[in-house]
Amino acid sequence: MKALSPYQRLILLAIILTSLGVVFNTTLSDMGSIGTVFIAVGGLFLIMGMKKKADLDKEQAEE
């Protein structure tokens, strides 16, 4: 199996955190705002992963 690149790892982590946030928001509503926090952190990791991919694509285009 091929190893994931750094941006792919960040995007995968973002998907996992966001899905956990949705689960916590819907099924464990008595936990408070932990689901919203997971969704927000997942969004942050998604933005970071997309930025890394854009930087990598830009670097490869310059070569």
mmCIF file as Biopython writes it, N, C-alpha, C and O atoms, coordinates in Angstrom:
data_model
#
loop_
_atom_site.group_PDB
_atom_site.id
_atom_site.type_symbol
_atom_site.label_atom_id
_atom_site.label_alt_id
_atom_site.label_comp_id
_atom_site.label_asym_id
_atom_site.label_entity_id
_atom_site.label_seq_id
_atom_site.pdbx_PDB_ins_code
_atom_site.Cartn_x
_atom_site.Cartn_y
_atom_site.Cartn_z
_atom_site.occupancy
_atom_site.B_iso_or_equiv
_atom_site.auth_seq_id
_atom_site.auth_asym_id
_atom_site.pdbx_PDB_model_num
ATOM 1   N N  . MET A ? 1  ? 0.832   -1.177 0.000   1.0 0.0 1  A 1 
ATOM 2   C CA . MET A ? 1  ? 0.000   0.000  0.000   1.0 0.0 1  A 1 
ATOM 3   C C  . MET A ? 1  ? 0.885   1.253  0.000   1.0 0.0 1  A 1 
ATOM 4   O O  . MET A ? 1  ? 1.878   1.325  0.725   1.0 0.0 1  A 1 
ATOM 5   N N  . LYS A ? 2  ? 0.521   2.204  -0.799  1.0 0.0 2  A 1 
ATOM 6   C CA . LYS A ? 2  ? 1.294   3.429  -0.946  1.0 0.0 2  A 1 
ATOM 7   C C  . LYS A ? 2  ? 1.068   4.347  0.263   1.0 0.0 2  A 1 
ATOM 8   O O  . LYS A ? 2  ? -0.056  4.500  0.742   1.0 0.0 2  A 1 
ATOM 9   N N  . ALA A ? 3  ? 2.147   4.943  0.737   1.0 0.0 3  A 1 
ATOM 10  C CA . ALA A ? 3  ? 2.042   5.872  1.864   1.0 0.0 3  A 1 
ATOM 11  C C  . ALA A ? 3  ? 1.357   7.162  1.412   1.0 0.0 3  A 1 
ATOM 12  O O  . ALA A ? 3  ? 1.516   7.601  0.273   1.0 0.0 3  A 1 
ATOM 13  N N  . LEU A ? 4  ? 0.607   7.744  2.309   1.0 0.0 4  A 1 
ATOM 14  C CA . LEU A ? 4  ? -0.094  8.985  1.999   1.0 0.0 4  A 1 
ATOM 15  C C  . LEU A ? 4  ? 0.859   10.164 2.069   1.0 0.0 4  A 1 
ATOM 16  O O  . LEU A ? 4  ? 1.764   10.198 2.902   1.0 0.0 4  A 1 
ATOM 17  N N  . SER A ? 5  ? 0.648   11.115 1.199   1.0 0.0 5  A 1 
ATOM 18  C CA . SER A ? 5  ? 1.442   12.336 1.249   1.0 0.0 5  A 1 
ATOM 19  C C  . SER A ? 5  ? 0.930   13.198 2.410   1.0 0.0 5  A 1 
ATOM 20  O O  . SER A ? 5  ? -0.165  12.965 2.920   1.0 0.0 5  A 1 
ATOM 21  N N  . PRO A ? 6  ? 1.721   14.190 2.825   1.0 0.0 6  A 1 
ATOM 22  C CA . PRO A ? 6  ? 1.311   15.007 3.987   1.0 0.0 6  A 1 
ATOM 23  C C  . PRO A ? 6  ? -0.044  15.694 3.825   1.0 0.0 6  A 1 
ATOM 24  O O  . PRO A ? 6  ? -0.814  15.771 4.782   1.0 0.0 6  A 1 
ATOM 25  N N  . TYR A ? 7  ? -0.343  16.194 2.628   1.0 0.0 7  A 1 
ATOM 26  C CA . TYR A ? 7  ? -1.629  16.868 2.465   1.0 0.0 7  A 1 
ATOM 27  C C  . TYR A ? 7  ? -2.782  15.865 2.507   1.0 0.0 7  A 1 
ATOM 28  O O  . TYR A ? 7  ? -3.874  16.197 2.966   1.0 0.0 7  A 1 
ATOM 29  N N  . GLN A ? 8  ? -2.546  14.645 2.032   1.0 0.0 8  A 1 
ATOM 30  C CA . GLN A ? 8  ? -3.590  13.624 2.075   1.0 0.0 8  A 1 
ATOM 31  C C  . GLN A ? 8  ? -3.877  13.199 3.513   1.0 0.0 8  A 1 
ATOM 32  O O  . GLN A ? 8  ? -5.024  12.928 3.869   1.0 0.0 8  A 1 
ATOM 33  N N  . ARG A ? 9  ? -2.830  13.143 4.337   1.0 0.0 9  A 1 
ATOM 34  C CA . ARG A ? 9  ? -3.028  12.812 5.749   1.0 0.0 9  A 1 
ATOM 35  C C  . ARG A ? 9  ? -3.857  13.875 6.449   1.0 0.0 9  A 1 
ATOM 36  O O  . ARG A ? 9  ? -4.737  13.558 7.249   1.0 0.0 9  A 1 
ATOM 37  N N  . LEU A ? 10 ? -3.576  15.138 6.149   1.0 0.0 10 A 1 
ATOM 38  C CA . LEU A ? 10 ? -4.337  16.215 6.774   1.0 0.0 10 A 1 
ATOM 39  C C  . LEU A ? 10 ? -5.799  16.202 6.339   1.0 0.0 10 A 1 
ATOM 40  O O  . LEU A ? 10 ? -6.694  16.418 7.156   1.0 0.0 10 A 1 
ATOM 41  N N  . ILE A ? 11 ? -6.038  15.953 5.071   1.0 0.0 11 A 1 
ATOM 42  C CA . ILE A ? 11 ? -7.417  15.918 4.579   1.0 0.0 11 A 1 
ATOM 43  C C  . ILE A ? 11 ? -8.160  14.718 5.169   1.0 0.0 11 A 1 
ATOM 44  O O  . ILE A ? 11 ? -9.334  14.839 5.517   1.0 0.0 11 A 1 
ATOM 45  N N  . LEU A ? 12 ? -7.504  13.573 5.288   1.0 0.0 12 A 1 
ATOM 46  C CA . LEU A ? 12 ? -8.129  12.410 5.906   1.0 0.0 12 A 1 
ATOM 47  C C  . LEU A ? 12 ? -8.450  12.688 7.377   1.0 0.0 12 A 1 
ATOM 48  O O  . LEU A ? 12 ? -9.532  12.340 7.850   1.0 0.0 12 A 1 
ATOM 49  N N  . LEU A ? 13 ? -7.531  13.303 8.091   1.0 0.0 13 A 1 
ATOM 50  C CA . LEU A ? 13 ? -7.777  13.671 9.485   1.0 0.0 13 A 1 
ATOM 51  C C  . LEU A ? 13 ? -8.949  14.644 9.593   1.0 0.0 13 A 1 
ATOM 52  O O  . LEU A ? 13 ? -9.759  14.548 10.515  1.0 0.0 13 A 1 
ATOM 53  N N  . ALA A ? 14 ? -9.035  15.570 8.656   1.0 0.0 14 A 1 
ATOM 54  C CA . ALA A ? 14 ? -10.142 16.527 8.653   1.0 0.0 14 A 1 
ATOM 55  C C  . ALA A ? 14 ? -11.478 15.820 8.463   1.0 0.0 14 A 1 
ATOM 56  O O  . ALA A ? 14 ? -12.456 16.150 9.133   1.0 0.0 14 A 1 
ATOM 57  N N  . ILE A ? 15 ? -11.524 14.856 7.560   1.0 0.0 15 A 1 
ATOM 58  C CA . ILE A ? 15 ? -12.765 14.111 7.324   1.0 0.0 15 A 1 
ATOM 59  C C  . ILE A ? 15 ? -13.159 13.330 8.574   1.0 0.0 15 A 1 
ATOM 60  O O  . ILE A ? 15 ? -14.331 13.302 8.950   1.0 0.0 15 A 1 
ATOM 61  N N  . ILE A ? 16 ? -12.185 12.701 9.210   1.0 0.0 16 A 1 
ATOM 62  C CA . ILE A ? 16 ? -12.474 11.920 10.416  1.0 0.0 16 A 1 
ATOM 63  C C  . ILE A ? 16 ? -12.961 12.823 11.544  1.0 0.0 16 A 1 
ATOM 64  O O  . ILE A ? 16 ? -13.944 12.500 12.210  1.0 0.0 16 A 1 
ATOM 65  N N  . LEU A ? 17 ? -12.287 13.952 11.767  1.0 0.0 17 A 1 
ATOM 66  C CA . LEU A ? 17 ? -12.698 14.858 12.840  1.0 0.0 17 A 1 
ATOM 67  C C  . LEU A ? 17 ? -14.076 15.456 12.581  1.0 0.0 17 A 1 
ATOM 68  O O  . LEU A ? 17 ? -14.881 15.592 13.502  1.0 0.0 17 A 1 
ATOM 69  N N  . THR A ? 18 ? -14.344 15.809 11.339  1.0 0.0 18 A 1 
ATOM 70  C CA . THR A ? 18 ? -15.651 16.378 11.012  1.0 0.0 18 A 1 
ATOM 71  C C  . THR A ? 18 ? -16.756 15.346 11.207  1.0 0.0 18 A 1 
ATOM 72  O O  . THR A ? 18 ? -17.821 15.668 11.731  1.0 0.0 18 A 1 
ATOM 73  N N  . SER A ? 19 ? -16.509 14.116 10.790  1.0 0.0 19 A 1 
ATOM 74  C CA . SER A ? 19 ? -17.533 13.086 10.971  1.0 0.0 19 A 1 
ATOM 75  C C  . SER A ? 19 ? -17.749 12.770 12.452  1.0 0.0 19 A 1 
ATOM 76  O O  . SER A ? 19 ? -18.881 12.528 12.870  1.0 0.0 19 A 1 
ATOM 77  N N  . LEU A ? 20 ? -16.683 12.768 13.244  1.0 0.0 20 A 1 
ATOM 78  C CA . LEU A ? 20 ? -16.849 12.600 14.684  1.0 0.0 20 A 1 
ATOM 79  C C  . LEU A ? 20 ? -17.662 13.747 15.281  1.0 0.0 20 A 1 
ATOM 80  O O  . LEU A ? 20 ? -18.493 13.529 16.162  1.0 0.0 20 A 1 
ATOM 81  N N  . GLY A ? 21 ? -17.424 14.953 14.807  1.0 0.0 21 A 1 
ATOM 82  C CA . GLY A ? 21 ? -18.184 16.099 15.280  1.0 0.0 21 A 1 
ATOM 83  C C  . GLY A ? 21 ? -19.659 15.975 14.970  1.0 0.0 21 A 1 
ATOM 84  O O  . GLY A ? 21 ? -20.502 16.314 15.801  1.0 0.0 21 A 1 
ATOM 85  N N  . VAL A ? 22 ? -19.977 15.492 13.782  1.0 0.0 22 A 1 
ATOM 86  C CA . VAL A ? 22 ? -21.381 15.300 13.413  1.0 0.0 22 A 1 
ATOM 87  C C  . VAL A ? 22 ? -22.019 14.237 14.308  1.0 0.0 22 A 1 
ATOM 88  O O  . VAL A ? 22 ? -23.154 14.397 14.757  1.0 0.0 22 A 1 
ATOM 89  N N  . VAL A ? 23 ? -21.292 13.162 14.560  1.0 0.0 23 A 1 
ATOM 90  C CA . VAL A ? 23 ? -21.810 12.102 15.433  1.0 0.0 23 A 1 
ATOM 91  C C  . VAL A ? 23 ? -22.043 12.639 16.838  1.0 0.0 23 A 1 
ATOM 92  O O  . VAL A ? 23 ? -23.083 12.378 17.441  1.0 0.0 23 A 1 
ATOM 93  N N  . PHE A ? 24 ? -21.074 13.391 17.359  1.0 0.0 24 A 1 
ATOM 94  C CA . PHE A ? 24 ? -21.231 13.944 18.707  1.0 0.0 24 A 1 
ATOM 95  C C  . PHE A ? 24 ? -22.379 14.935 18.773  1.0 0.0 24 A 1 
ATOM 96  O O  . PHE A ? 24 ? -23.084 14.999 19.780  1.0 0.0 24 A 1 
ATOM 97  N N  . ASN A ? 25 ? -22.577 15.706 17.717  1.0 0.0 25 A 1 
ATOM 98  C CA . ASN A ? 25 ? -23.680 16.676 17.712  1.0 0.0 25 A 1 
ATOM 99  C C  . ASN A ? 25 ? -25.044 15.987 17.673  1.0 0.0 25 A 1 
ATOM 100 O O  . ASN A ? 25 ? -25.988 16.436 18.323  1.0 0.0 25 A 1 
ATOM 101 N N  . THR A ? 26 ? -25.144 14.915 16.922  1.0 0.0 26 A 1 
ATOM 102 C CA . THR A ? 26 ? -26.460 14.305 16.736  1.0 0.0 26 A 1 
ATOM 103 C C  . THR A ? 26 ? -26.796 13.283 17.812  1.0 0.0 26 A 1 
ATOM 104 O O  . THR A ? 26 ? -27.911 13.294 18.335  1.0 0.0 26 A 1 
ATOM 105 N N  . THR A ? 27 ? -25.871 12.407 18.155  1.0 0.0 27 A 1 
ATOM 106 C CA . THR A ? 27 ? -26.202 11.325 19.075  1.0 0.0 27 A 1 
ATOM 107 C C  . THR A ? 27 ? -25.870 11.640 20.527  1.0 0.0 27 A 1 
ATOM 108 O O  . THR A ? 27 ? -26.559 11.176 21.435  1.0 0.0 27 A 1 
ATOM 109 N N  . LEU A ? 28 ? -24.845 12.405 20.747  1.0 0.0 28 A 1 
ATOM 110 C CA . LEU A ? 28 ? -24.437 12.706 22.123  1.0 0.0 28 A 1 
ATOM 111 C C  . LEU A ? 28 ? -24.672 14.180 22.417  1.0 0.0 28 A 1 
ATOM 112 O O  . LEU A ? 28 ? -23.748 14.907 22.784  1.0 0.0 28 A 1 
ATOM 113 N N  . SER A ? 29 ? -25.892 14.603 22.254  1.0 0.0 29 A 1 
ATOM 114 C CA . SER A ? 29 ? -26.196 16.027 22.417  1.0 0.0 29 A 1 
ATOM 115 C C  . SER A ? 29 ? -26.012 16.500 23.852  1.0 0.0 29 A 1 
ATOM 116 O O  . SER A ? 29 ? -25.892 17.701 24.092  1.0 0.0 29 A 1 
ATOM 117 N N  . ASP A ? 30 ? -25.988 15.576 24.810  1.0 0.0 30 A 1 
ATOM 118 C CA . ASP A ? 30 ? -25.782 15.980 26.200  1.0 0.0 30 A 1 
ATOM 119 C C  . ASP A ? 30 ? -24.319 16.308 26.505  1.0 0.0 30 A 1 
ATOM 120 O O  . ASP A ? 30 ? -24.008 16.770 27.603  1.0 0.0 30 A 1 
ATOM 121 N N  . MET A ? 31 ? -23.433 16.078 25.559  1.0 0.0 31 A 1 
ATOM 122 C CA . MET A ? 31 ? -22.009 16.363 25.753  1.0 0.0 31 A 1 
ATOM 123 C C  . MET A ? 31 ? -21.707 17.859 25.628  1.0 0.0 31 A 1 
ATOM 124 O O  . MET A ? 31 ? -20.583 18.275 25.907  1.0 0.0 31 A 1 
ATOM 125 N N  . GLY A ? 32 ? -22.641 18.642 25.232  1.0 0.0 32 A 1 
ATOM 126 C CA . GLY A ? 32 ? -22.397 20.066 25.079  1.0 0.0 32 A 1 
ATOM 127 C C  . GLY A ? 32 ? -21.924 20.404 23.691  1.0 0.0 32 A 1 
ATOM 128 O O  . GLY A ? 32 ? -22.450 19.895 22.702  1.0 0.0 32 A 1 
ATOM 129 N N  . SER A ? 33 ? -20.936 21.258 23.618  1.0 0.0 33 A 1 
ATOM 130 C CA . SER A ? 33 ? -20.497 21.757 22.322  1.0 0.0 33 A 1 
ATOM 131 C C  . SER A ? 33 ? -19.266 21.032 21.782  1.0 0.0 33 A 1 
ATOM 132 O O  . SER A ? 33 ? -18.586 21.558 20.901  1.0 0.0 33 A 1 
ATOM 133 N N  . ILE A ? 34 ? -18.965 19.837 22.292  1.0 0.0 34 A 1 
ATOM 134 C CA . ILE A ? 34 ? -17.773 19.122 21.819  1.0 0.0 34 A 1 
ATOM 135 C C  . ILE A ? 34 ? -17.888 18.760 20.340  1.0 0.0 34 A 1 
ATOM 136 O O  . ILE A ? 34 ? -16.879 18.744 19.635  1.0 0.0 34 A 1 
ATOM 137 N N  . GLY A ? 35 ? -19.087 18.473 19.862  1.0 0.0 35 A 1 
ATOM 138 C CA . GLY A ? 35 ? -19.275 18.162 18.453  1.0 0.0 35 A 1 
ATOM 139 C C  . GLY A ? 35 ? -18.971 19.348 17.559  1.0 0.0 35 A 1 
ATOM 140 O O  . GLY A ? 35 ? -18.363 19.203 16.498  1.0 0.0 35 A 1 
ATOM 141 N N  . THR A ? 36 ? -19.402 20.524 17.998  1.0 0.0 36 A 1 
ATOM 142 C CA . THR A ? 36 ? -19.117 21.745 17.231  1.0 0.0 36 A 1 
ATOM 143 C C  . THR A ? 36 ? -17.617 22.011 17.185  1.0 0.0 36 A 1 
ATOM 144 O O  . THR A ? 36 ? -17.095 22.468 16.168  1.0 0.0 36 A 1 
ATOM 145 N N  . VAL A ? 37 ? -16.934 21.729 18.271  1.0 0.0 37 A 1 
ATOM 146 C CA . VAL A ? 37 ? -15.474 21.929 18.311  1.0 0.0 37 A 1 
ATOM 147 C C  . VAL A ? 37 ? -14.787 20.972 17.343  1.0 0.0 37 A 1 
ATOM 148 O O  . VAL A ? 37 ? -13.867 21.367 16.626  1.0 0.0 37 A 1 
ATOM 149 N N  . PHE A ? 38 ? -15.228 19.716 17.317  1.0 0.0 38 A 1 
ATOM 150 C CA . PHE A ? 38 ? -14.645 18.747 16.378  1.0 0.0 38 A 1 
ATOM 151 C C  . PHE A ? 38 ? -14.885 19.166 14.936  1.0 0.0 38 A 1 
ATOM 152 O O  . PHE A ? 38 ? -13.994 19.020 14.099  1.0 0.0 38 A 1 
ATOM 153 N N  . ILE A ? 39 ? -16.060 19.680 14.630  1.0 0.0 39 A 1 
ATOM 154 C CA . ILE A ? 39 ? -16.353 20.138 13.273  1.0 0.0 39 A 1 
ATOM 155 C C  . ILE A ? 39 ? -15.448 21.309 12.900  1.0 0.0 39 A 1 
ATOM 156 O O  . ILE A ? 39 ? -14.927 21.368 11.786  1.0 0.0 39 A 1 
ATOM 157 N N  . ALA A ? 40 ? -15.265 22.238 13.834  1.0 0.0 40 A 1 
ATOM 158 C CA . ALA A ? 40 ? -14.411 23.399 13.568  1.0 0.0 40 A 1 
ATOM 159 C C  . ALA A ? 40 ? -12.951 22.988 13.372  1.0 0.0 40 A 1 
ATOM 160 O O  . ALA A ? 40 ? -12.281 23.483 12.466  1.0 0.0 40 A 1 
ATOM 161 N N  . VAL A ? 41 ? -12.468 22.094 14.212  1.0 0.0 41 A 1 
ATOM 162 C CA . VAL A ? 41 ? -11.076 21.635 14.072  1.0 0.0 41 A 1 
ATOM 163 C C  . VAL A ? 41 ? -10.908 20.850 12.778  1.0 0.0 41 A 1 
ATOM 164 O O  . VAL A ? 41 ? -9.876  20.962 12.116  1.0 0.0 41 A 1 
ATOM 165 N N  . GLY A ? 42 ? -11.913 20.056 12.412  1.0 0.0 42 A 1 
ATOM 166 C CA . GLY A ? 42 ? -11.866 19.337 11.136  1.0 0.0 42 A 1 
ATOM 167 C C  . GLY A ? 42 ? -11.804 20.293 9.958   1.0 0.0 42 A 1 
ATOM 168 O O  . GLY A ? 42 ? -11.073 20.054 8.997   1.0 0.0 42 A 1 
ATOM 169 N N  . GLY A ? 43 ? -12.568 21.374 10.029  1.0 0.0 43 A 1 
ATOM 170 C CA . GLY A ? 43 ? -12.513 22.393 8.973   1.0 0.0 43 A 1 
ATOM 171 C C  . GLY A ? 43 ? -11.149 23.050 8.887   1.0 0.0 43 A 1 
ATOM 172 O O  . GLY A ? 43 ? -10.651 23.333 7.797   1.0 0.0 43 A 1 
ATOM 173 N N  . LEU A ? 44 ? -10.549 23.289 10.045  1.0 0.0 44 A 1 
ATOM 174 C CA . LEU A ? 44 ? -9.206  23.881 10.064  1.0 0.0 44 A 1 
ATOM 175 C C  . LEU A ? 44 ? -8.190  22.952 9.402   1.0 0.0 44 A 1 
ATOM 176 O O  . LEU A ? 44 ? -7.363  23.398 8.607   1.0 0.0 44 A 1 
ATOM 177 N N  . PHE A ? 45 ? -8.255  21.669 9.728   1.0 0.0 45 A 1 
ATOM 178 C CA . PHE A ? 45 ? -7.338  20.720 9.105   1.0 0.0 45 A 1 
ATOM 179 C C  . PHE A ? 45 ? -7.592  20.574 7.614   1.0 0.0 45 A 1 
ATOM 180 O O  . PHE A ? 45 ? -6.654  20.362 6.846   1.0 0.0 45 A 1 
ATOM 181 N N  . LEU A ? 46 ? -8.841  20.683 7.196   1.0 0.0 46 A 1 
ATOM 182 C CA . LEU A ? 46 ? -9.157  20.636 5.765   1.0 0.0 46 A 1 
ATOM 183 C C  . LEU A ? 46 ? -8.522  21.820 5.037   1.0 0.0 46 A 1 
ATOM 184 O O  . LEU A ? 46 ? -7.949  21.651 3.961   1.0 0.0 46 A 1 
ATOM 185 N N  . ILE A ? 47 ? -8.621  23.000 5.612   1.0 0.0 47 A 1 
ATOM 186 C CA . ILE A ? 47 ? -8.007  24.185 5.002   1.0 0.0 47 A 1 
ATOM 187 C C  . ILE A ? 47 ? -6.493  24.024 4.940   1.0 0.0 47 A 1 
ATOM 188 O O  . ILE A ? 47 ? -5.870  24.373 3.938   1.0 0.0 47 A 1 
ATOM 189 N N  . MET A ? 48 ? -5.899  23.494 6.015   1.0 0.0 48 A 1 
ATOM 190 C CA . MET A ? 48 ? -4.450  23.289 6.019   1.0 0.0 48 A 1 
ATOM 191 C C  . MET A ? 48 ? -4.022  22.281 4.953   1.0 0.0 48 A 1 
ATOM 192 O O  . MET A ? 48 ? -3.003  22.480 4.291   1.0 0.0 48 A 1 
ATOM 193 N N  . GLY A ? 49 ? -4.788  21.205 4.781   1.0 0.0 49 A 1 
ATOM 194 C CA . GLY A ? 49 ? -4.473  20.204 3.769   1.0 0.0 49 A 1 
ATOM 195 C C  . GLY A ? 49 ? -4.595  20.753 2.363   1.0 0.0 49 A 1 
ATOM 196 O O  . GLY A ? 49 ? -3.766  20.459 1.502   1.0 0.0 49 A 1 
ATOM 197 N N  . MET A ? 50 ? -5.627  21.551 2.126   1.0 0.0 50 A 1 
ATOM 198 C CA . MET A ? 50 ? -5.796  22.147 0.799   1.0 0.0 50 A 1 
ATOM 199 C C  . MET A ? 50 ? -4.680  23.149 0.505   1.0 0.0 50 A 1 
ATOM 200 O O  . MET A ? 50 ? -4.234  23.257 -0.637  1.0 0.0 50 A 1 
ATOM 201 N N  . LYS A ? 51 ? -4.228  23.877 1.516   1.0 0.0 51 A 1 
ATOM 202 C CA . LYS A ? 51 ? -3.126  24.834 1.341   1.0 0.0 51 A 1 
ATOM 203 C C  . LYS A ? 51 ? -1.833  24.093 1.012   1.0 0.0 51 A 1 
ATOM 204 O O  . LYS A ? 51 ? -1.078  24.519 0.138   1.0 0.0 51 A 1 
ATOM 205 N N  . LYS A ? 52 ? -1.569  22.969 1.721   1.0 0.0 52 A 1 
ATOM 206 C CA . LYS A ? 52 ? -0.367  22.186 1.420   1.0 0.0 52 A 1 
ATOM 207 C C  . LYS A ? 52 ? -0.399  21.643 0.000   1.0 0.0 52 A 1 
ATOM 208 O O  . LYS A ? 52 ? 0.624   21.631 -0.684  1.0 0.0 52 A 1 
ATOM 209 N N  . LYS A ? 53 ? -1.575  21.190 -0.449  1.0 0.0 53 A 1 
ATOM 210 C CA . LYS A ? 53 ? -1.695  20.667 -1.814  1.0 0.0 53 A 1 
ATOM 211 C C  . LYS A ? 53 ? -1.468  21.775 -2.834  1.0 0.0 53 A 1 
ATOM 212 O O  . LYS A ? 53 ? -0.795  21.556 -3.842  1.0 0.0 53 A 1 
ATOM 213 N N  . ALA A ? 54 ? -2.015  22.953 -2.589  1.0 0.0 54 A 1 
ATOM 214 C CA . ALA A ? 54 ? -1.816  24.072 -3.512  1.0 0.0 54 A 1 
ATOM 215 C C  . ALA A ? 54 ? -0.349  24.467 -3.574  1.0 0.0 54 A 1 
ATOM 216 O O  . ALA A ? 54 ? 0.170   24.760 -4.651  1.0 0.0 54 A 1 
ATOM 217 N N  . ASP A ? 55 ? 0.326   24.477 -2.423  1.0 0.0 55 A 1 
ATOM 218 C CA . ASP A ? 55 ? 1.757   24.806 -2.408  1.0 0.0 55 A 1 
ATOM 219 C C  . ASP A ? 55 ? 2.567   23.752 -3.155  1.0 0.0 55 A 1 
ATOM 220 O O  . ASP A ? 55 ? 3.504   24.084 -3.881  1.0 0.0 55 A 1 
ATOM 221 N N  . LEU A ? 56 ? 2.207   22.480 -2.977  1.0 0.0 56 A 1 
ATOM 222 C CA . LEU A ? 56 ? 2.917   21.403 -3.665  1.0 0.0 56 A 1 
ATOM 223 C C  . LEU A ? 56 ? 2.707   21.484 -5.170  1.0 0.0 56 A 1 
ATOM 224 O O  . LEU A ? 56 ? 3.653   21.311 -5.939  1.0 0.0 56 A 1 
ATOM 225 N N  . ASP A ? 57 ? 1.470   21.748 -5.599  1.0 0.0 57 A 1 
ATOM 226 C CA . ASP A ? 57 ? 1.186   21.884 -7.030  1.0 0.0 57 A 1 
ATOM 227 C C  . ASP A ? 57 ? 1.924   23.078 -7.623  1.0 0.0 57 A 1 
ATOM 228 O O  . ASP A ? 57 ? 2.444   23.003 -8.736  1.0 0.0 57 A 1 
ATOM 229 N N  . LYS A ? 58 ? 1.966   24.168 -6.884  1.0 0.0 58 A 1 
ATOM 230 C CA . LYS A ? 58 ? 2.662   25.361 -7.362  1.0 0.0 58 A 1 
ATOM 231 C C  . LYS A ? 58 ? 4.162   25.091 -7.485  1.0 0.0 58 A 1 
ATOM 232 O O  . LYS A ? 58 ? 4.800   25.526 -8.444  1.0 0.0 58 A 1 
ATOM 233 N N  . GLU A ? 59 ? 4.716   24.376 -6.516  1.0 0.0 59 A 1 
ATOM 234 C CA . GLU A ? 59 ? 6.139   24.053 -6.537  1.0 0.0 59 A 1 
ATOM 235 C C  . GLU A ? 59 ? 6.471   23.139 -7.714  1.0 0.0 59 A 1 
ATOM 236 O O  . GLU A ? 59 ? 7.503   23.308 -8.364  1.0 0.0 59 A 1 
ATOM 237 N N  . GLN A ? 60 ? 5.595   22.170 -7.988  1.0 0.0 60 A 1 
ATOM 238 C CA . GLN A ? 60 ? 5.833   21.255 -9.104  1.0 0.0 60 A 1 
ATOM 239 C C  . GLN A ? 60 ? 5.668   21.958 -10.446 1.0 0.0 60 A 1 
ATOM 240 O O  . GLN A ? 60 ? 6.329   21.590 -11.417 1.0 0.0 60 A 1 
ATOM 241 N N  . ALA A ? 61 ? 4.809   22.950 -10.517 1.0 0.0 61 A 1 
ATOM 242 C CA . ALA A ? 61 ? 4.615   23.682 -11.773 1.0 0.0 61 A 1 
ATOM 243 C C  . ALA A ? 61 ? 5.820   24.563 -12.092 1.0 0.0 61 A 1 
ATOM 244 O O  . ALA A ? 61 ? 6.116   24.815 -13.260 1.0 0.0 61 A 1 
ATOM 245 N N  . GLU A ? 62 ? 6.504   25.025 -11.069 1.0 0.0 62 A 1 
ATOM 246 C CA . GLU A ? 62 ? 7.672   25.880 -11.284 1.0 0.0 62 A 1 
ATOM 247 C C  . GLU A ? 62 ? 8.877   25.091 -11.759 1.0 0.0 62 A 1 
ATOM 248 O O  . GLU A ? 62 ? 9.780   25.657 -12.376 1.0 0.0 62 A 1 
ATOM 249 N N  . GLU A ? 63 ? 8.909   23.795 -11.485 1.0 0.0 63 A 1 
ATOM 250 C CA . GLU A ? 63 ? 10.072  22.981 -11.877 1.0 0.0 63 A 1 
ATOM 251 C C  . GLU A ? 63 ? 10.047  22.600 -13.325 1.0 0.0 63 A 1 
ATOM 252 O O  . GLU A ? 63 ? 10.956  21.918 -13.799 1.0 0.0 63 A 1 
#
